[in-house]
Amino acid sequence: MTKCLILGIDQPVAQLVAKQLNDVAVVGFSEVDETADFCGDARKAATYMEAVKGVDIIYSDFIGMDVDWKLEAVFTALRKQQQTVRTVMRSVAGIDQEVDGTLTYPGIIDIKEFLKQQRYGIKIVDEAEMPYTVLRPIIDDQSGSAQVQLINEGQPVPVKPVSAAAFAQVVVDEIQNGTHVNQSIAVVSK
């Protein structure tokens, strides 16, 4: 059976994803929830040494600041164990000024630094030389749609949010089917 490690298992989207992965063994990592399968300092490689063992796929639902440090720690642990996985990473739309309109990032004060960290996090995943998919959603549970549209990297992205549930379904599909391997895809509403 395929085994998936969900980073940030305490996040709402990660919870939705975990509930839908019926044919996948799911283990979770949290920085704060001590009831998760694994819990610890997300910026230290030693924290992940046990968590990544036997894992086929990693879904990173790390949101907020320091995603680059956290992903560097994960990939350091994987390198130390000479382990290869496929990664599905949640990032954000707007990292490359591809959005046609204004975006807000709730809870983020230094947007410039936040976007820089997102870009570096993606670079870490890309340069690990393991299969990956980066999903760059615009999520808004108040006005987000259940209908999704996927947009390839480099294309203009409209400010048309999807719901967290709709985005979670895209993540589940990517984990199960690996349709967009080695691609960065924006996720917005139709």
N, C-alpha and C positions, 0 to 999 in steps of 0.2 A: 504494500500500500504506500502511496505517495505521502510524504511527510512535509508539512508546511509550518515554518516558524513565522508567526506574526509578531512583528516588532510594534510596540505601542498598542498592545491588545486591549488596553483600557480605554482606547479612543472609540467614539460612537461608530465610525465607519468600520473599524477593525472588528468590533463586536458583530456588526451586520454580516461582514464577510465570513467570520468564523462560524456563524449559525448556518450559513448556506453551503459550506464545504462538506457535504455529506460523505463523499467517497474519498476524503483526504484526512489523514491524521493531523490534527492541529495542535500545536503547542504555542503558548504565548509568552511574550517577554514584556514586562512593564517596568517603568522607572519608579513607580509609586505604589502599585497594587501588589502587596506581598502575598495575595492569594493566587497570583498568576503562577504558571509553571516555573517561570524564571523571573527574578526581580533583582535589580541592582543598578549600579552606575553605568548608564548607557554610553558614557564616553571612554570606558576602559575595556580593552580587548579581553582581559581575563574574565570579565563578566559574561562573555558569550561562549567561552570554551565548551562548556557542557551544553548550552542551548543549541548550538549549531550541529552537534553530533548527529549523524544519520538523517539530516535534513536534505530534502531534494529541492525545495522552493522556499524562498524568503519573501514575505510581503512586508514592506516597510510602510507603516502608517505613522511614522514619526512626523509630527507637525510642529510648527513653532521654530524657535531658534536652536542652533547648534546641530542641525541635521547632518552637517558635514563631519563634525567630530564623531557623532554616533555611528555613521556609516563607515568611517575610517576604522573605528574600533571593530565593527562586525567583520569587515574584510581582512583586517589584520588577524583576527581569530581564525577565519577560513584559511588564510595563507599558512598560518602556523600548523594547521591540521591537514594541509595539502588537500583541501576539500573544494569541490566545484559544485555550485548550486545555480539555479536560475532565480533571478531576482525580479520582483515586480515592486517598483518604487512609486509611492505617491509623492508628487511634488506639487507645484502650483502653476497655473497659467500666469503669464506676465513676466517670466524670467528673462525673456529676450525681446521685450517690447513688442511682442507679436499680437497683443490684445488691442482690438479696435474699441477703445473706450477706457474708462477709469475703473480700476479694481481697488477694493479695500481688502485688507488682510486682518481680520478681527484678532485682537490681542497683540498685534505686532506694532511696536513703537518705531523702531528703526527699519523702515521698509527697504532702504538701500542695502543695508547689511544683511537683512533676511534674504533678499533675492540673491545676493552674492553667495551666501551660504547654500542656498538651494542649487545654484549653478555648480558650486564646488562638489556638493553631494552627488549630483548627477555625473560629474566628471569622475568621481571615485568609482561609482558603479560601472560606468563605461570603460574605464581603464583597468578594471579588475580582470578583463578578458574572460568573462563568464557571460552566458546569455542573460539578457535583461530586457525589461520593458519599463519605460518611465511614463506614468500617467499624470497629466497636468490638468486637473479639473478646476472648474469654477462651480463651487457648491454653495447653495443657499436653500435651506430647508423651508424658508418662508415663501419664496417665490420660485424655487427650482422646479423644473419639469421632470417627469418620469421618462420622457422621450430623449434619448441621447444621440449625439452626433460626434463622431471621432474625426479629428483634424490632424493631419500629418504635420510634423515639425517644419517650420519655415513658412507655413501658410498663415494668413491672418485669422485671428480668433475673435469672434464676436463675444460681447459680454452677455451671454445667455446661460444663466446658471442651471444646473441640474440638482435634484434632491440628493441627499446622502444615500438614500436607498437605491436610486438609479446608478449612482457612481459605484456603490458596493457591488451591484450586479455586474458592472464592467470589470471590476477587479476579479470577481469570482470567475467570470468567463476567461479572463487572461490567465489566471492561475491554472484553471482546468485545461485550457486549450492552447495556450501559448501562441496566439494568432499574430501578435505584433512583436516578435522577438527582435531585439536589437533596434528598437524604435522608440521614439518619444512622441506621444500622442496627447493632444488636448482633448478634454472631455467636456462638452457643452450640450445645451439642449438644442433640439431641432428647430 
